[in-house]
Amino acid sequence: MEELTVEVLRAWARTALADLALARTGIDELNVYPVPDGDTGTNLYLTWEAACDALPKGELSFTEAIQAFGRGALLGARGNSGVITSQLIRACGLRLDENLPHDRESGVLADPRMSEAAAFADALTYAADAAYGAVAQPVEGTMLTVARAAATGAMTAANDGKTLADVCLAAVASARQALSRTTEQLDVLRRAGVVDAGGAGLVVILGAMESVLTGRHVRVDVPARVEPQGDSAESQDGPAYEVMYLLDASDDKIGDFRQSLAALGDSVVVVGGDGLWNVHVHTDDVGAAIEHGIDIGRPHRIRVTHFDDQTHHHEPAPGRAVIAVVAGDGLAGLFAEAGARIIRGGPGRRCSTGELLQAIEQSQAPEIVILPNDQDSIAVAEAAATAARQDGLRVAVIPTRAQVQGLAAIAVHDPERSFDDDVVHLSAAAGQTRHGAVTIAVKDAWTMAGRCRIGDALGVVDGDFALITDDLEAAALGVVDRLLGGGGELLTVVTGRDADPALADAVERHVRRHRKDVDVMVYDGGQDRYPLLIGVE
């Protein structure tokens, strides 16, 4: 692609979110600076997810998309790295919008003042400058250094007349090189044998843009720890608290405010503009950090984290909640009846980390079990779990990849057991449940079972398309036979919203005729797209 459009922004947002989900745990493990709290990957993921969730659906102009995405990042930024990333996003977007005027009606480029490649390089440079300016005491060997290197590489390529895709390639290559050098730039990183965690996250985000512009997926491997050199970096001393809040204040007061916070602690980052700011500081004096905000405006959404609490949890009081992501009204009823709190998900409706965190908070339980119930929601659940653990909660994610696995798990849930025992029982029940489904192809495509045409009946076994037929009943029976081929005692059938009742009846008759040793349970799930969900325990 050689144009920066709303669709490119959307594709970049989706791709980077998926890549951050995969890299999140690895980035968390690198996190030793500025505080070894192991949450940089999670904070970056949550910040990016907030930006993605703020991007409206439907038609909108480039200006509207950029503003919504940047504001979402600003409001949802978490941690030192997340706040800096929100500044990079917002500044880059604003600069692009200045350099590439877009027609509000059609979203089509209208008489840009510079080429796409030059505009992109200039925006990265402007964003790096803005990020440095937002930090009270910039430190080299951090994501700031990586952002500057990416911008320099992009500008060099743009000055050489390279295309937009080539400029992005140059930015990513320069960012990777700068990331590898951070280990030697910061002593705390060298002693721990790691690269900077925030810089690693930024390389993942830039790599996602390369994937979008070049049309080929760019794999970004998060560097693992190497042999530490010297004493452990994780014994470093520093302020005891992280303080974050949003601040309504006039722009002309922020410079002095940023310096007053710097006198209270470190890792001071203040980003935003037009009267709304996101404030971040590590300090021992929480009250003073908030009072400085009151002096110039209105602090709100105040969040205080005690670093010791993130690694040394107290034994929680009794109480446990199970949170399940469900794909239909009938399924919601089944999970609720078994005692779970419900979040809606399913095809075409991905639940967000924010929704899970809200459900965790509303439960007021110190012990949480999450059943994501589809492959795409597992990473979201893991991110929510990591964030909740920072507040002292015990959270376990059972990696259920299908609704029927979640049903098997919730069936053995026992709140009277110890937390660890309950998690083991739920995990075992889910792991011993093979899952399948039937659906109708909505487009021509190649699958694991071969080429399908619109209207074909498809059989799914353990997440892969395994059968292509012209009849839903034949597909359903084929899936059942394959699932039962590995043994089983209980077959669960969950009917979809528009499913013909005769389809489930045919499956039940087939099993009773050929496998009298297998019990059959049929439930009304109400899910979209899949007339039948099938599980074998």
C-alpha positions as CSV (number, residue, x, y, z in Angstrom):
1,M,0.0,0.0,0.0
2,E,1.2,3.5,-0.8
3,E,-1.5,5.6,0.8
4,L,-2.2,6.3,4.4
5,T,-6.0,6.0,4.7
6,V,-8.6,5.2,7.3
7,E,-8.5,1.5,6.2
8,V,-4.7,1.4,6.6
9,L,-5.1,2.8,10.2
10,R,-7.8,0.2,11.0
11,A,-5.6,-2.6,9.6
12,W,-2.6,-1.3,11.6
13,A,-4.7,-1.1,14.7
14,R,-6.0,-4.7,14.4
15,T,-2.6,-6.2,13.4
16,A,-0.7,-4.4,16.2
17,L,-3.2,-5.5,18.8
18,A,-3.0,-9.1,17.7
19,D,0.9,-9.0,17.7
20,L,1.0,-7.3,21.1
21,A,-1.3,-10.0,22.5
22,L,1.2,-12.7,21.3
23,A,4.2,-10.7,22.5
24,R,2.7,-9.5,25.8
25,T,4.1,-12.2,28.1
26,G,7.6,-12.0,26.6
27,I,7.7,-8.2,27.0
28,D,6.5,-8.5,30.6
29,E,9.5,-10.8,31.3
30,L,11.9,-8.1,30.0
31,N,10.5,-5.5,32.3
32,V,13.2,-4.3,34.8
33,Y,13.2,-0.6,34.1
34,P,12.1,1.8,35.4
35,V,10.5,-0.6,37.9
36,P,10.8,-4.4,37.8
37,D,7.1,-4.9,38.0
38,G,6.7,-7.2,35.0
39,D,3.8,-5.4,33.4
40,T,5.1,-3.4,30.4
41,G,3.7,-5.8,27.8
42,T,0.4,-5.8,29.5
43,N,0.3,-2.1,29.8
44,L,1.1,-1.6,26.1
45,Y,-1.6,-4.1,25.1
46,L,-4.2,-2.4,27.3
47,T,-3.2,1.1,26.0
48,W,-3.4,-0.1,22.4
49,E,-6.7,-1.9,23.0
50,A,-8.2,1.3,24.4
51,A,-7.2,3.1,21.2
52,C,-8.7,0.4,19.0
53,D,-11.9,0.4,21.0
54,A,-12.2,4.2,20.6
55,L,-11.9,3.9,16.8
56,P,-15.6,4.2,15.5
57,K,-17.0,1.7,13.1
58,G,-18.6,2.9,9.8
59,E,-17.5,5.6,7.5
60,L,-15.4,8.5,8.9
61,S,-12.7,10.8,7.7
62,F,-9.0,10.4,8.2
63,T,-9.1,13.3,10.7
64,E,-11.9,11.8,12.7
65,A,-10.2,8.4,12.8
66,I,-6.9,9.9,13.9
67,Q,-8.4,12.0,16.6
68,A,-10.5,9.1,18.0
69,F,-7.6,6.7,18.0
70,G,-5.3,9.2,19.7
71,R,-7.9,10.2,22.3
72,G,-8.6,6.5,23.1
73,A,-4.9,5.9,23.7
74,L,-4.6,9.0,25.9
75,L,-7.6,8.0,28.0
76,G,-6.7,4.3,28.3
77,A,-2.9,4.6,28.7
78,R,-1.5,2.5,31.5
79,G,1.9,2.6,33.0
80,N,5.0,4.5,32.0
81,S,5.3,2.8,28.6
82,G,1.6,3.1,27.9
83,V,1.6,6.8,28.5
84,I,4.6,7.4,26.3
85,T,3.1,5.2,23.6
86,S,-0.1,7.3,23.8
87,Q,1.9,10.4,23.1
88,L,3.7,8.8,20.2
89,I,0.3,7.7,18.7
90,R,-1.4,11.1,19.2
91,A,1.6,13.2,17.9
92,C,2.1,11.0,14.9
93,G,-1.5,11.1,14.0
94,L,-1.8,14.9,14.4
95,R,1.3,15.5,12.2
96,L,0.0,13.1,9.5
97,D,-3.3,14.9,9.5
98,E,-1.5,18.2,9.0
99,N,0.7,17.0,6.2
100,L,-1.9,15.0,4.4
101,P,-5.2,16.9,4.2
102,H,-8.2,14.6,3.8
103,D,-11.6,15.4,2.5
104,R,-14.1,15.0,5.3
105,E,-16.8,13.7,3.0
106,S,-15.0,10.9,1.2
107,G,-11.8,10.3,3.2
108,V,-9.8,10.6,0.0
109,L,-6.5,12.4,-0.1
110,A,-6.9,16.0,-1.4
111,D,-3.8,17.9,-2.6
112,P,-1.3,16.7,0.0
113,R,1.7,19.1,0.7
114,M,4.2,16.2,0.7
115,S,4.4,12.6,-0.4
116,E,3.0,9.8,1.7
117,A,6.6,8.5,2.4
118,A,7.9,11.9,3.5
119,A,4.8,12.6,5.6
120,F,5.2,9.3,7.4
121,A,8.8,10.0,8.2
122,D,8.1,13.5,9.3
123,A,5.3,12.3,11.6
124,L,7.6,9.7,13.2
125,T,10.2,12.5,13.9
126,Y,7.5,14.8,15.3
127,A,6.2,12.0,17.5
128,A,9.7,11.1,18.9
129,D,10.3,14.8,19.7
130,A,6.9,15.0,21.4
131,A,7.6,11.9,23.5
132,Y,11.0,13.3,24.6
133,G,9.3,16.5,25.5
134,A,6.6,14.8,27.6
135,V,9.2,13.1,29.9
136,A,10.6,15.3,32.6
137,Q,14.0,13.5,32.6
138,P,14.5,11.5,29.3
139,V,16.8,8.5,29.6
140,E,18.6,6.9,26.7
141,G,18.3,3.1,26.3
142,T,14.6,3.2,26.6
143,M,11.6,3.3,24.2
144,L,12.4,7.0,23.6
145,T,15.7,5.9,22.0
146,V,14.0,3.3,19.9
147,A,11.4,5.9,18.7
148,R,14.1,8.3,17.8
149,A,16.1,5.7,15.8
150,A,12.9,4.6,13.9
151,A,12.3,8.2,13.0
152,T,15.9,8.8,11.9
153,G,15.9,5.6,9.7
154,A,12.5,6.6,8.1
155,M,13.7,10.2,7.4
156,T,16.9,8.9,5.7
157,A,14.9,6.6,3.5
158,A,12.4,9.3,2.6
159,N,15.2,11.8,1.7
160,D,16.5,9.1,-0.6
161,G,13.2,9.0,-2.4
162,K,12.0,5.7,-1.2
163,T,8.4,4.5,-1.2
164,L,6.1,4.5,1.8
165,A,6.6,0.8,2.4
166,D,10.4,1.1,2.1
167,V,10.4,4.0,4.6
168,C,8.5,1.8,7.0
169,L,10.9,-1.0,6.5
170,A,13.8,1.4,7.2
171,A,12.0,2.6,10.4
172,V,11.5,-1.0,11.7
173,A,15.1,-2.0,10.8
174,S,16.5,1.0,12.7
175,A,14.2,0.4,15.6
176,R,15.4,-3.2,15.9
177,Q,19.0,-2.1,15.9
178,A,18.4,0.5,18.5
179,L,16.6,-2.0,20.7
180,S,19.5,-4.4,20.6
181,R,21.8,-1.6,21.8
182,T,19.6,-0.7,24.8
183,T,21.2,-3.5,26.9
184,E,24.5,-1.6,26.9
185,Q,23.0,1.9,27.2
186,L,21.4,1.3,30.6
187,D,23.3,-0.4,33.3
188,V,20.2,-1.9,34.9
189,L,19.4,-3.6,31.6
190,R,22.9,-4.9,31.2
191,R,22.9,-6.4,34.7
192,A,19.6,-8.1,34.0
193,G,20.6,-9.3,30.5
194,V,17.6,-7.8,28.8
195,V,16.7,-5.2,26.2
196,D,14.3,-2.4,27.1
197,A,10.7,-3.8,27.4
198,G,9.0,-0.6,26.2
199,G,11.3,-0.5,23.2
200,A,10.5,-4.1,22.4
201,G,6.8,-3.2,22.4
202,L,7.4,-0.3,20.1
203,V,9.2,-2.6,17.6
204,V,6.2,-4.9,17.7
205,I,3.9,-1.9,16.9
206,L,6.1,-0.7,14.0
207,G,6.4,-4.2,12.7
208,A,2.6,-4.4,12.4
209,M,2.6,-1.3,10.2
210,E,5.3,-3.0,8.0
211,S,3.0,-6.0,7.7
212,V,0.1,-3.8,6.6
213,L,2.1,-1.7,4.1
214,T,4.0,-4.6,2.5
215,G,1.2,-7.1,2.5
216,R,3.3,-9.8,4.2
217,H,3.2,-10.7,7.9
218,V,6.3,-9.5,9.7
219,R,7.2,-11.8,12.6
220,V,8.7,-9.8,15.5
221,D,10.4,-12.1,18.0
222,V,10.7,-10.5,21.4
223,P,14.4,-10.9,22.5
224,A,14.8,-13.3,25.4
225,R,17.0,-12.6,28.4
226,V,20.7,-13.2,28.0
227,E,23.3,-14.0,30.6
228,P,23.1,-11.3,33.3
229,Q,26.2,-9.3,34.0
230,G,26.6,-8.4,37.6
231,D,24.1,-8.3,40.4
232,S,20.4,-8.7,39.8
233,A,18.8,-5.6,38.4
234,E,15.6,-6.4,40.2
235,S,16.9,-5.4,43.6
236,Q,17.1,-1.7,42.7
237,D,15.6,0.8,45.1
238,G,13.2,3.5,44.1
239,P,9.9,5.2,44.9
240,A,7.2,3.0,46.4
241,Y,4.2,4.1,44.4
242,E,3.0,4.7,40.8
243,V,0.5,7.5,40.6
244,M,-1.6,8.0,37.4
245,Y,-4.5,10.3,36.7
246,L,-6.2,12.3,34.0
247,L,-6.0,16.0,34.5
248,D,-8.2,18.8,33.1
249,A,-5.8,21.8,33.0
250,S,-4.8,24.6,30.6
251,D,-1.9,23.8,28.3
252,D,0.2,26.7,29.5
253,K,0.5,25.4,33.0
254,I,1.8,21.9,32.1
255,G,5.6,22.8,31.7
256,D,5.9,24.0,35.3
257,F,3.6,21.2,36.5
258,R,5.9,18.6,34.9
259,Q,8.9,20.0,36.6
260,S,7.2,20.1,40.0
261,L,6.3,16.4,39.7
262,A,10.0,15.7,38.8
263,A,10.9,17.1,42.2
264,L,8.7,14.5,43.9
265,G,10.0,11.3,42.2
266,D,10.9,9.9,38.8
267,S,9.5,8.4,35.6
268,V,7.5,11.6,35.2
269,V,5.5,11.6,32.0
270,V,2.7,14.1,31.2
271,V,1.0,13.8,27.8
272,G,-2.0,15.2,26.1
273,G,-3.2,18.6,25.0
274,D,-6.2,20.8,24.4
275,G,-7.0,20.9,28.1
276,L,-6.8,17.1,28.8
277,W,-3.7,15.4,30.1
278,N,-2.6,11.9,31.3
279,V,-0.2,12.2,34.2
280,H,2.3,9.5,35.4
281,V,4.9,9.6,38.2
282,H,6.7,7.2,40.5
283,T,6.9,8.7,44.0
284,D,6.9,8.1,47.7
285,D,4.5,11.1,48.3
286,V,1.2,10.2,46.7
287,G,-0.7,13.1,48.3
288,A,1.7,15.7,47.0
289,A,1.6,14.2,43.5
290,I,-2.2,14.6,43.4
291,E,-2.2,18.0,45.1
292,H,0.1,19.4,42.4
293,G,-2.6,18.4,39.9
294,I,-5.3,20.1,42.1
295,D,-3.3,23.3,42.1
296,I,-3.6,23.7,38.3
297,G,-6.8,21.9,37.4
298,R,-9.0,18.9,38.1
299,P,-7.5,15.4,38.6
300,H,-9.8,12.5,38.0
301,R,-9.6,8.7,37.4
302,I,-6.8,8.6,39.9
303,R,-5.0,5.2,40.1
304,V,-2.3,4.5,42.8
305,T,-0.3,1.3,42.7
306,H,2.0,0.1,45.5
307,F,4.9,-1.7,43.8
308,D,5.4,-4.2,46.6
309,D,1.8,-5.3,46.3
310,Q,2.4,-6.4,42.7
311,T,4.8,-9.1,43.8
312,H,3.9,-9.8,47.4
313,H,0.2,-10.5,47.7
314,H,-1.6,-11.0,51.0
315,E,-3.7,-14.1,51.4
316,P,-7.2,-13.0,50.1
317,A,-10.4,-13.3,52.0
318,P,-12.8,-16.0,50.9
319,G,-14.9,-15.5,47.8
320,R,-14.5,-16.6,44.1
321,A,-16.1,-15.5,40.9
322,V,-16.2,-17.2,37.5
323,I,-16.4,-15.0,34.5
324,A,-17.4,-16.5,31.2
325,V,-17.4,-15.1,27.7
326,V,-20.6,-16.4,26.0
327,A,-21.8,-16.4,22.4
328,G,-25.6,-16.5,22.7
329,D,-28.6,-16.0,25.0
330,G,-29.1,-19.7,25.7
331,L,-25.4,-20.1,26.5
332,A,-25.6,-17.1,28.8
333,G,-28.4,-18.7,30.7
334,L,-26.5,-22.0,31.1
335,F,-23.4,-20.3,32.4
336,A,-25.4,-17.9,34.7
337,E,-27.3,-20.9,36.1
338,A,-24.0,-22.5,37.0
339,G,-22.9,-19.4,38.9
340,A,-20.8,-17.5,36.3
341,R,-20.8,-13.8,35.5
342,I,-21.5,-13.2,31.8
343,I,-19.7,-11.2,29.2
344,R,-21.1,-11.3,25.6
345,G,-18.7,-12.4,22.9
346,G,-18.9,-14.8,19.9
347,P,-18.5,-14.4,16.2
348,G,-18.1,-10.8,15.1
349,R,-18.1,-9.5,18.7
350,R,-14.7,-9.7,20.5
351,C,-14.9,-8.9,24.2
352,S,-12.4,-6.4,25.4
353,T,-9.9,-6.4,28.3
354,G,-11.8,-3.4,29.7
355,E,-15.0,-5.4,29.8
356,L,-13.3,-8.3,31.7
357,L,-11.6,-5.9,34.1
358,Q,-15.0,-4.2,34.8
359,A,-16.6,-7.6,35.5
360,I,-13.7,-8.5,37.8
361,E,-14.1,-5.2,39.7
362,Q,-17.9,-5.6,39.9
363,S,-17.6,-9.1,41.3
364,Q,-15.6,-7.7,44.3
365,A,-14.1,-11.2,44.6
366,P,-10.5,-11.7,45.6
367,E,-10.3,-14.9,43.5
368,I,-11.3,-15.0,39.8
369,V,-11.6,-17.7,37.2
370,I,-12.0,-16.6,33.6
371,L,-13.4,-18.9,30.9
372,P,-12.7,-17.1,27.5
373,N,-14.5,-19.9,25.5
374,D,-12.9,-19.0,22.1
375,Q,-9.4,-18.8,20.8
376,D,-9.3,-15.1,20.1
377,S,-10.5,-14.2,23.7
378,I,-7.7,-16.1,25.5
379,A,-5.1,-13.4,25.0
380,V,-7.6,-10.7,26.0
381,A,-8.3,-12.7,29.2
382,E,-4.6,-13.2,30.0
383,A,-4.1,-9.4,29.7
384,A,-7.0,-8.7,32.0
385,A,-5.7,-11.3,34.5
386,T,-2.2,-9.7,34.5
387,A,-3.7,-6.3,35.2
388,A,-6.0,-7.6,38.0
389,R,-3.1,-9.4,39.7
390,Q,-1.4,-6.0,40.1
391,D,-4.3,-5.1,42.4
392,G,-3.6,-8.2,44.6
393,L,-6.2,-10.5,43.1
394,R,-5.7,-14.2,42.4
395,V,-6.8,-14.8,38.8
396,A,-6.6,-17.9,36.7
397,V,-7.5,-18.1,33.0
398,I,-8.7,-21.6,31.9
399,P,-7.7,-21.7,28.2
400,T,-11.1,-22.8,26.9
401,R,-11.1,-22.5,23.1
402,A,-14.8,-23.3,22.6
403,Q,-18.1,-22.8,24.3
404,V,-18.5,-26.5,25.0
405,Q,-15.2,-26.6,26.8
406,G,-16.4,-23.8,29.0
407,L,-19.6,-25.7,29.7
408,A,-17.5,-28.8,30.7
409,A,-15.4,-26.6,33.0
410,I,-18.2,-24.8,34.7
411,A,-20.0,-28.1,35.3
412,V,-17.3,-29.1,37.8
413,H,-16.8,-25.7,39.4
414,D,-16.9,-26.0,43.2
415,P,-16.4,-22.7,45.2
416,E,-15.9,-24.7,48.4
417,R,-12.7,-26.2,47.1
418,S,-9.4,-24.4,47.4
419,F,-8.6,-22.0,44.5
420,D,-5.8,-24.1,43.2
421,D,-7.9,-27.4,43.3
422,D,-10.8,-25.7,41.6
423,V,-8.5,-24.4,38.8
424,V,-7.1,-27.9,38.3
425,H,-10.5,-29.5,38.1
426,L,-11.8,-26.9,35.6
427,S,-8.7,-27.1,33.5
428,A,-8.9,-30.9,33.4
429,A,-12.6,-30.9,32.4
430,A,-11.9,-28.4,29.6
431,G,-8.8,-30.2,28.4
432,Q,-10.6,-33.5,28.2
433,T,-13.4,-32.0,25.9
434,R,-12.9,-32.3,22.2
435,H,-14.9,-29.7,20.3
436,G,-16.5,-29.3,16.9
437,A,-19.1,-27.3,15.0
438,V,-21.0,-27.0,11.7
439,T,-21.5,-23.8,9.7
440,I,-22.3,-22.5,6.2
441,A,-19.6,-21.0,4.1
442,V,-20.2,-17.3,3.4
443,K,-17.5,-17.0,0.7
444,D,-15.3,-19.0,-1.6
445,A,-12.0,-20.0,0.2
446,W,-9.3,-22.5,0.7
447,T,-9.5,-24.5,4.0
448,M,-7.7,-27.4,5.6
449,A,-10.3,-29.7,4.0
450,G,-9.9,-28.1,0.5
451,R,-11.7,-25.4,-1.4
452,C,-15.2,-24.5,-0.3
453,R,-17.8,-22.5,-2.2
454,I,-20.5,-20.1,-0.9
455,G,-23.3,-22.2,0.7
456,D,-21.3,-25.3,1.4
457,A,-21.8,-27.0,4.7
458,L,-18.6,-27.0,6.7
459,G,-17.6,-29.3,9.6
460,V,-15.1,-28.0,12.2
461,V,-13.1,-30.3,14.4
462,D,-10.9,-28.9,17.2
463,G,-10.8,-25.5,15.5
464,D,-9.9,-26.6,11.9
465,F,-12.2,-27.1,9.0
466,A,-12.3,-30.8,8.5
467,L,-15.3,-31.5,6.2
468,I,-16.9,-29.9,3.2
469,T,-20.3,-31.2,2.1
470,D,-23.5,-29.9,0.5
471,D,-25.6,-30.9,3.5
472,L,-25.5,-29.7,7.1
473,E,-26.7,-33.0,8.5
474,A,-23.9,-34.9,6.7
475,A,-21.4,-32.4,8.1
476,A,-22.8,-32.7,11.6
477,L,-22.7,-36.5,11.6
478,G,-19.2,-36.5,10.1
479,V,-18.0,-34.2,12.9
480,V,-19.6,-36.4,15.6
481,D,-18.0,-39.5,14.2
482,R,-14.6,-37.9,14.1
483,L,-14.9,-36.6,17.7
484,L,-16.2,-39.9,19.0
485,G,-13.5,-41.8,17.1
486,G,-11.1,-41.0,20.0
487,G,-13.5,-42.3,22.6
488,G,-15.9,-40.5,24.8
489,E,-18.8,-40.9,27.3
490,L,-20.8,-37.7,26.9
491,L,-21.8,-35.8,23.7
492,T,-23.0,-32.2,24.2
493,V,-24.9,-30.5,21.4
494,V,-25.6,-26.8,21.5
495,T,-28.1,-25.5,18.9
496,G,-27.7,-22.1,17.3
497,R,-30.2,-19.3,17.0
498,D,-31.6,-20.2,13.6
499,A,-30.9,-23.9,13.7
500,D,-33.5,-26.4,12.4
501,P,-34.5,-28.6,15.4
502,A,-34.4,-31.6,13.0
503,L,-30.6,-31.2,12.8
504,A,-30.0,-31.9,16.5
505,D,-32.5,-34.7,16.4
506,A,-30.6,-36.4,13.6
507,V,-27.4,-36.2,15.6
508,E,-29.0,-37.6,18.7
509,R,-30.6,-40.5,16.7
510,H,-27.3,-41.2,15.0
511,V,-25.4,-41.5,18.3
512,R,-28.0,-43.6,20.0
513,R,-28.0,-46.0,17.1
514,H,-24.3,-46.4,16.7
515,R,-22.9,-45.5,20.2
516,K,-25.3,-46.7,22.9
517,D,-22.5,-46.2,25.4
518,V,-22.5,-42.4,24.9
519,D,-24.9,-40.1,26.7
520,V,-26.3,-37.1,24.7
521,M,-27.3,-33.7,26.0
522,V,-28.9,-31.1,23.8
523,Y,-29.0,-27.4,24.8
524,D,-30.4,-24.3,23.1
525,G,-27.4,-21.9,22.9
526,G,-28.7,-19.2,20.6
527,Q,-25.3,-18.5,19.1
528,D,-24.9,-16.9,15.6
529,R,-23.3,-18.5,12.5
530,Y,-23.0,-22.0,14.0
531,P,-26.2,-24.1,13.8
532,L,-24.5,-26.7,16.0
533,L,-21.7,-26.6,18.6
534,I,-20.6,-30.1,19.5
535,G,-18.4,-31.4,22.4
536,V,-17.3,-34.8,23.5
537,E,-16.0,-35.5,27.0
